[in-house]
Structures are given as C-alpha cells and as structure tokens.
Amino acid sequence: MKNAPTTQMPGVYHRRVGDIIVTAINDGFLDGNLEVLRNISEDEARQILTANFRPIRRTQVNAFLIWSAGRIALIETGCGNYMQASSGKMLANLKVLGVDPADIEVVMLTHMHPDHSAGLTDTTTGVTHYPNAELVMHENEPKHWFDDAAMARGTEREKRLYFQAGREQVLPYKDRWRLFQKGEVFPGVTAMPLHGHTPGHSGFLVSSGQDQLLIWGDTVHVPEIQTARPEVCMAFDTDTKAAEATRRRVFDMVATDKLLVTGMHLDFPGFAHLVQRGSGYQLIPAAWEQQI
C-alpha cells in the first residue's frame, strides 16, 4: 500500500517580467481574528469571508526573489522563527531553489513589521541569514521604529512585536543599510512610497521592456474584504486615514492601467489583476503559466 503525501510541494513560482524573473516564495501563513479590522463590523467581515469560502482570517505570507542583470535581490524575508509555526518557510524554500542566501546581494523591505523583516536574523543566535546583502528600505522606517518616544506611546504588544523586534532584526545589518525616498533601488526595480500602513511603507514596481509588475506590499491584508471594502483598515496601521487613501489610490491606478500586481498577503502565488466592481474591486488571479 502506498502512503499518501503528508506535506505540500515547496511554495515557489516563477513569473517573467520582460528580461526579469520574479520568483514568488511562500513563507507560510498566520491565523488571526477579526478584531483587528477597522471600519467594518465583525459580522460584516465574517459574511464576506464566508461568501468567499474563507472560514477564518488566514493571512498568507509571501516574499519575492528578483533575478535581474545577473544579480539576485530579495523583497521581504518572511517571519523567520519569530512568529507562528505555520510560517518561517523561507530558508527551506530557498534551499529547494538552490539559492544560497549568501548569494543574495540586496534585501529590500516594504516595511519593518515582523512578518516582513523577522527573517533577516536568527532570533536565537543573532546570526544574519543574508551575510552579503545590503538592506534597502525607506528612510522613514528606521526613523520611526528607532524613535523611543514613538515606542513609549505604543501598547506593550506594539513595543515588543514592532519596535523591539524590528530593531533586533535590522541592527545586525546597520553597516549595510541603504535608505531611499523613492526611485530605482535595483536594476529594473523602482521604489514607490505607499505610506500609511507604516510611515515608510513602500511598493516596488518591476519594469522591463513593455512589462510591469507592482509588488504592492501590505496594501491589503485580507484581500477578500479590503478589495470589496477599501475603507477597511487594520489595527496595526500606523495611520489608518493615510492607509485608506493610499489603498484607494493604488487600486485606481492598478485597475485603470490594467497593471499586474502581487503582494505579501495575496493567496500564493499571488499574481493578479484588479477590476472595479461597483464601489469596490475584485482580484482576478493570473493564470498559472507553465513556461517561464
């Protein structure tokens, strides 16, 4: 008798953008409650999830390798060993790909929340996972998360999970920080400030030839809800009004320009288009492509 599989195949998927290859890597998922949603009741949120066959608020965690001009960059590092056991699959998936973390030249962060930056460093040893990489992020990120006055105003959870964790993760790279405001940060990759979720939250536009892909970071956390109801924000947005305004601006741009998008919390592999539906929007997943 043959034994049935007990694990999934590695969460890896390649997508071509002109001469650039973007590899989506799934770091796993995080389960949470509906109490963190803002501008919507829990009953309304549950109804939307149920209608989309989502029994709980399960947040996918994705990251992206960028293969461009003979170099390799990584956008986001996943949760490392800091969060739920269902996450932290990044290094294992890089190994399956045959990518040595030491070969990654640049690590770009959309922002310093732990599901994006906690995979930079092993929290038990303090050893960096990407020993030869520059750490590239918007200048507002360390400015905010290293601000003791801002930390003092936070809840105990925010102090531990965002401020302290962020500092612990990025400090080992301090001599290799490269901070930006906007503009090209890697061949074919342009940083786009999308502030609101955090003070320096940014997306990355990948462009080559006639092709473009917007990696929009945490523009949404709960795709089914926040596309249908763009006003819905998260408790961990540092500025909910700015986060909503940014989301509406990005949605309008993506839908109008028919731009291919992906994000850290879209269902893997996450490549999709966005279309307007009444007062909201709907994500249309891109078809799986066998050829790269």
Secondary structure, 3 states (H helix, E strand, C coil): CCCCCCCCCCCEEEEEECCEEEEEEEEEEEEECCCCEECCCHHHHHHHHHHCCCCCEEEEEEEEEEEECCEEEEECCCCCCCCCCCECCHHHHHHHHCCCHHHCCEEECCCCCHHHHCCCECCCCCCECCCCCEEEEECHHHHHHCCHHHHHHCCHHHHHHHHHHHHHHHHHHHHHEEEECCEEEECCEEEEECCCCCCCCEEEEEEECCEEEEECCCCCCCHHHHHHCCCCEECCCCCHHHHHHHHHHHHHHHHHHCCEEECCCCCCCCCEEEEEECCEEEEEECCCCCCC
